[in-house]
């Protein structure tokens, strides 16, 4: 039998050294096959995943930078469009105000012209009426003067009657 007391780690004999090396190599082979390979594969996979994540992060940063520049361009475009719309609105408003002023001026001139024409017509009508009244007054005065003049003179009465008859026949 083999006694453990006889074994000395300080002075190993050849059999102990041989079996230790054989067991160590077997253990190392088994560990290498079943432990180290999966660990190495896991580490490689992890390294690959980390690299992919870094690449995706870099790609995402680039996309964000592109989006920022696109957003800035869109914002600038929107501001420019807003400015154009505001300017067009101001121009349209000013044009509408100018058009309204022009229409109001035309309407004012039309009303003033119509009022002048109406005043002229009423003035002419009033002058015509005054002339008619003055004519009637003059005829009445002349009639009264002629009656006074012709009163008592038969030859003048006969002449006036003859004139009246001639006028009424014509």
VMD Tcl script that draws the C-alpha trace (Angstrom):
set ca {
  {0.00 0.00 0.00}
  {0.88 3.38 -0.46}
  {1.31 5.57 2.53}
  {0.83 9.25 2.53}
  {3.44 9.70 5.19}
  {6.08 8.56 2.85}
  {5.22 11.26 0.34}
  {7.17 14.42 0.61}
  {6.28 17.42 -1.48}
  {9.74 18.74 -1.16}
  {11.40 15.68 -2.63}
  {8.93 14.10 -4.96}
  {9.88 10.86 -6.51}
  {9.56 10.06 -10.18}
  {6.16 8.30 -10.00}
  {4.57 11.18 -8.12}
  {6.02 13.65 -10.55}
  {4.90 11.60 -13.55}
  {1.31 11.19 -12.34}
  {1.10 14.85 -11.28}
  {2.16 15.97 -14.73}
  {-0.25 13.53 -16.44}
  {-3.17 14.64 -14.24}
  {-2.23 18.28 -14.70}
  {-2.11 17.87 -18.52}
  {-5.44 16.03 -18.53}
  {-6.95 18.65 -16.24}
  {-5.49 21.41 -18.41}
  {-6.84 19.77 -21.60}
  {-10.30 19.28 -20.12}
  {-10.40 22.81 -18.69}
  {-9.08 24.18 -21.99}
  {-11.72 22.33 -23.96}
  {-14.69 22.83 -21.69}
  {-13.89 26.07 -19.87}
  {-11.29 28.15 -21.68}
  {-12.84 27.82 -25.15}
  {-16.30 28.99 -23.99}
  {-14.68 31.74 -21.93}
  {-12.54 32.85 -24.90}
  {-15.56 32.62 -27.21}
  {-17.66 34.61 -24.72}
  {-14.90 37.21 -24.44}
  {-14.63 37.44 -28.24}
  {-18.39 37.70 -28.53}
  {-18.45 40.36 -25.83}
  {-15.65 42.25 -27.57}
  {-17.57 41.99 -30.85}
  {-20.82 43.18 -29.17}
  {-18.99 46.08 -27.53}
  {-17.45 47.06 -30.86}
  {-20.87 46.87 -32.54}
  {-22.35 48.98 -29.76}
  {-19.56 51.53 -30.17}
  {-20.08 51.57 -33.95}
  {-23.83 51.98 -33.50}
  {-23.25 54.76 -30.97}
  {-20.90 56.49 -33.41}
  {-23.46 56.04 -36.18}
  {-26.21 57.36 -33.88}
  {-24.04 60.40 -33.00}
  {-23.50 61.06 -36.70}
  {-27.24 60.72 -37.37}
  {-27.99 63.08 -34.47}
  {-25.46 65.56 -35.86}
  {-27.11 65.25 -39.29}
  {-30.55 65.66 -37.73}
  {-29.35 68.73 -35.84}
  {-28.06 70.28 -39.05}
  {-31.28 69.32 -40.85}
  {-33.34 70.74 -37.98}
  {-31.30 73.93 -38.10}
  {-31.87 74.15 -41.85}
  {-35.59 73.46 -41.42}
  {-35.78 76.05 -38.65}
  {-34.02 78.62 -40.82}
  {-36.33 77.75 -43.71}
  {-39.38 78.06 -41.46}
  {-38.18 81.44 -40.17}
  {-37.60 82.62 -43.72}
  {-41.04 81.38 -44.76}
  {-42.58 83.11 -41.74}
  {-40.84 86.34 -42.69}
  {-42.12 86.04 -46.25}
  {-45.67 85.39 -45.05}
  {-45.52 88.37 -42.69}
  {-44.14 90.59 -45.46}
  {-46.82 89.39 -47.90}
  {-49.49 90.03 -45.27}
  {-48.19 93.54 -44.70}
  {-48.09 94.21 -48.44}
  {-51.59 92.80 -48.88}
  {-52.86 94.89 -45.97}
  {-51.23 98.02 -47.35}
  {-52.66 97.30 -50.81}
  {-56.14 96.80 -49.32}
  {-55.84 100.05 -47.37}
  {-54.66 101.92 -50.48}
  {-57.50 100.41 -52.52}
  {-60.04 101.34 -49.84}
  {-58.67 104.88 -49.74}
  {-58.86 105.11 -53.53}
  {-62.46 103.85 -53.54}
  {-63.37 106.25 -50.74}
  {-61.77 109.12 -52.67}
  {-63.65 108.15 -55.84}
  {-66.91 107.87 -53.90}
  {-66.24 111.26 -52.28}
  {-65.59 112.84 -55.67}
  {-68.73 111.22 -57.08}
  {-70.83 112.51 -54.18}
  {-69.30 116.00 -54.49}
  {-69.91 116.05 -58.25}
  {-73.49 114.87 -57.79}
  {-74.01 117.54 -55.14}
  {-72.58 120.23 -57.46}
  {-74.85 119.09 -60.28}
  {-77.84 119.08 -57.93}
  {-76.93 122.56 -56.66}
  {-76.55 123.80 -60.25}
  {-79.91 122.28 -61.20}
  {-81.63 123.79 -58.18}
  {-79.93 127.14 -58.85}
  {-81.09 127.10 -62.48}
  {-84.55 126.07 -61.39}
  {-84.66 128.86 -58.80}
  {-83.37 131.41 -61.34}
  {-85.94 130.20 -63.87}
  {-88.71 130.50 -61.31}
  {-87.53 133.96 -60.30}
  {-87.43 135.00 -63.97}
  {-90.96 133.68 -64.43}
  {-92.17 135.55 -61.37}
  {-90.37 138.72 -62.47}
  {-91.87 138.28 -65.95}
  {-95.35 137.84 -64.46}
  {-94.87 140.89 -62.26}
  {-93.63 142.87 -65.26}
  {-96.64 141.75 -67.30}
  {-98.99 142.67 -64.47}
  {-97.35 146.06 -64.11}
  {-97.41 146.61 -67.87}
  {-101.03 145.51 -68.01}
  {-101.99 147.91 -65.29}
  {-100.02 150.69 -66.93}
  {-101.62 150.02 -70.30}
  {-105.11 149.93 -68.81}
  {-104.46 153.25 -67.20}
  {-103.09 154.67 -70.44}
  {-105.78 153.28 -72.65}
  {-108.67 154.13 -70.41}
  {-110.91 156.64 -72.04}
  {-109.34 156.68 -75.52}
  {-111.60 154.69 -77.93}
  {-109.10 154.65 -80.81}
  {-106.41 153.04 -78.66}
  {-108.92 150.52 -77.27}
  {-109.95 149.60 -80.81}
  {-106.26 149.19 -81.80}
  {-105.51 146.98 -78.73}
  {-108.58 144.81 -79.42}
  {-107.49 144.43 -83.05}
  {-103.97 143.33 -81.85}
  {-105.48 140.87 -79.38}
  {-107.67 139.41 -82.12}
  {-104.67 139.07 -84.46}
  {-102.62 137.34 -81.74}
  {-105.37 134.89 -80.84}
  {-105.79 133.89 -84.50}
  {-102.12 133.32 -85.09}
}
mol new
graphics top color blue
foreach p $ca { graphics top sphere $p radius 0.5 }
foreach p [lrange $ca 0 end-1] q [lrange $ca 1 end] { graphics top cylinder $p $q radius 0.2 }
display resetview
